[in-house]
Amino acid sequence: MRSLSIIVPAYNEERRLPATLQTLCAYLEQRHFDQAEILVVDDGSSDATAALTRDFSTHSPVVRLLTNPLNHGKGYVIRQGLLKARYEWVLFTDADLSTPIDDLARLEAAVKASSADGAIGSRALDRTLIGTHQPRWREFSGRVFNFVMRLGTGLPYRDTQCGFKLFRREAARAMAARQLLNGFGFDVELLFIARRLGYKFQEVAVRWNNAEGTKVSLWNGIAAFGDPLRVRWNALCGRYR
């Protein structure tokens, strides 16, 4: 892997973002990519997220900022990032780095071994890699969501919602150009579109630690249960052509 874009969706992340950017910049410097960037996509934050990123970019030229005046949802900003990413491979990761950036090596190895078009991090394949668990009700609802997702879309993945995914730029742009959902079910939609387009992704066990301050409210979680059905309906209506 010679070049990499890292997308970081951010909504009111002024407390966590400086440490995250320092960690990501140090990682890129250590890896010596030919070309690399960290693309922070601010989703209409009401705090200093955009200002902090802009200030950070003045002394770290690999950092770029995209800003939205209004809050649209994680799916919206990931779509922006996928379409704006400049380099050969595109990784998106959560601002809290729940999966450590070093686990990118796990995704790279899976892609190299299989000549796949990408790899998605999974908490379900090896739960011994989870350091700090979510509350039990959230883990249970995640398993129920996965059952609904498989039933509604036919996708084979054990965990579509881990926010650590790597794609070839060609695949990233093709998926994002057809993506319609702005909410937290966007991962399912991207993977569904990819499968219809013939792209192949590997599901890879990664480390993961639950971080306090999640932006996923109870209502967001409940609403996401309808997204696999929306994806199926959109497909039947020909909206992913």
JOCOR-V93908 format. One record per residue. N is the residue number from 1. SS is DSSP state (h for helix, s for strand, l for the rest). NEAR is the number of other C-alpha atoms within 10 Angstrom. D_FIRST is the distance of its C-alpha to the first C-alpha in Angstrom with 2 decimals. Layout:
n-><N;N>
ss-><SS;SS>
near-><NEAR;NEAR>
d_first-><D_FIRST;D_FIRST>
This chain:
n-><1;2;3;4;5;6;7;8;9;10;11;12;13;14;15;16;17;18;19;20;21;22;23;24;25;26;27;28;29;30;31;32;33;34;35;36;37;38;39;40;41;42;43;44;45;46;47;48;49;50;51;52;53;54;55;56;57;58;59;60;61;62;63;64;65;66;67;68;69;70;71;72;73;74;75;76;77;78;79;80;81;82;83;84;85;86;87;88;89;90;91;92;93;94;95;96;97;98;99;100;101;102;103;104;105;106;107;108;109;110;111;112;113;114;115;116;117;118;119;120;121;122;123;124;125;126;127;128;129;130;131;132;133;134;135;136;137;138;139;140;141;142;143;144;145;146;147;148;149;150;151;152;153;154;155;156;157;158;159;160;161;162;163;164;165;166;167;168;169;170;171;172;173;174;175;176;177;178;179;180;181;182;183;184;185;186;187;188;189;190;191;192;193;194;195;196;197;198;199;200;201;202;203;204;205;206;207;208;209;210;211;212;213;214;215;216;217;218;219;220;221;222;223;224;225;226;227;228;229;230;231;232;233;234;235;236;237;238;239;240;241>
ss-><l;l;s;s;s;s;s;s;s;s;l;l;l;l;l;l;h;h;h;h;h;h;h;h;h;h;h;h;h;h;h;l;l;l;s;s;s;s;s;s;s;s;s;l;l;l;l;l;h;h;h;h;h;h;h;h;h;h;h;l;l;l;s;s;s;s;s;s;l;l;l;l;l;h;h;h;h;h;h;h;h;h;h;h;l;l;l;l;s;s;s;s;s;l;l;l;l;l;l;l;h;h;h;h;h;h;h;h;h;h;h;h;h;h;l;l;l;s;s;s;s;s;l;l;l;l;h;h;h;s;s;s;l;l;l;h;h;h;h;h;h;h;h;h;h;h;h;h;h;h;h;h;h;l;l;l;l;l;l;l;l;l;l;s;s;s;s;s;h;h;h;h;h;h;h;h;h;h;l;l;l;l;l;l;l;h;h;h;h;h;h;h;h;h;h;h;h;l;l;l;s;s;s;s;s;l;l;s;s;l;l;l;l;l;l;l;l;h;h;h;h;h;h;h;l;l;h;h;h;h;h;h;h;h;h;h;l;l;l;l;l>
near-><9;12;15;24;26;27;28;26;25;26;24;17;22;18;13;15;23;15;14;18;20;12;14;20;19;11;13;19;11;9;11;11;13;11;14;25;23;25;23;27;26;25;24;19;18;15;13;14;24;26;12;15;23;17;11;19;16;11;9;16;12;19;22;17;18;17;16;14;10;11;15;14;18;24;22;22;27;24;23;18;27;26;17;15;22;18;18;16;22;27;27;22;22;16;21;21;21;19;23;17;18;12;16;19;11;16;25;16;13;18;23;12;9;12;12;16;21;26;24;28;27;26;22;20;15;12;14;12;15;18;12;12;13;14;9;9;8;13;12;12;14;18;14;12;22;22;13;17;26;16;13;17;20;12;15;12;19;17;23;28;20;18;20;25;25;25;26;19;23;16;22;23;20;17;25;22;15;16;21;19;20;15;18;19;24;26;23;24;27;24;20;22;22;20;14;13;14;10;19;18;23;21;22;23;21;26;21;24;17;16;12;8;9;8;12;11;9;9;8;13;17;13;13;17;19;15;24;25;16;18;26;17;14;14;17;10;10;9;12;18;9>
d_first-><0.00;3.80;5.95;7.48;11.12;13.10;16.44;19.41;22.62;25.61;29.31;31.68;29.15;30.75;31.29;27.84;25.58;26.11;25.03;22.02;20.87;21.56;19.49;16.42;16.90;17.33;14.14;12.11;14.35;13.85;10.07;10.47;7.73;9.07;10.09;10.67;13.68;15.77;17.99;21.17;23.31;26.87;29.00;32.38;32.70;36.22;35.25;33.44;29.87;29.41;31.33;29.39;26.03;27.51;28.89;25.67;23.88;26.53;25.26;21.55;20.42;17.02;19.27;20.63;23.47;24.69;28.18;30.49;34.22;34.82;33.32;32.01;30.04;26.55;25.86;26.85;24.57;21.48;22.35;22.63;19.25;17.51;19.50;18.98;15.24;14.04;10.31;8.02;7.42;10.60;11.84;15.56;17.42;21.11;22.71;24.23;20.99;22.81;19.66;18.33;14.94;14.25;14.34;10.91;10.24;12.74;11.14;7.78;10.28;12.40;10.14;9.28;13.00;14.35;12.28;13.03;12.40;11.84;13.34;16.19;17.51;21.05;23.99;26.19;24.65;25.49;27.82;28.24;24.97;26.77;28.22;30.32;31.53;32.59;36.34;37.60;38.57;35.04;33.56;36.31;35.82;32.09;33.05;35.66;33.22;30.88;33.94;34.95;31.46;31.36;34.91;34.46;31.22;30.75;27.17;26.53;24.52;26.15;24.75;23.71;24.45;22.05;20.40;16.84;14.87;11.39;11.51;10.19;12.07;14.53;15.53;15.77;18.10;20.10;20.83;21.67;23.96;26.04;25.99;29.52;29.76;29.60;30.39;28.76;28.71;26.03;23.42;25.71;26.07;22.38;21.92;25.18;24.26;20.94;23.00;25.55;23.04;21.74;18.26;17.46;16.15;16.31;18.43;17.44;19.86;19.00;21.24;23.29;26.21;28.59;29.11;32.45;32.91;31.28;31.69;32.38;36.16;38.34;38.97;35.27;34.87;37.91;36.95;33.52;35.45;36.49;33.03;32.38;35.74;34.95;31.79;33.94;36.61;34.29;33.05;36.67;37.51;34.83;33.04;29.49;30.08>
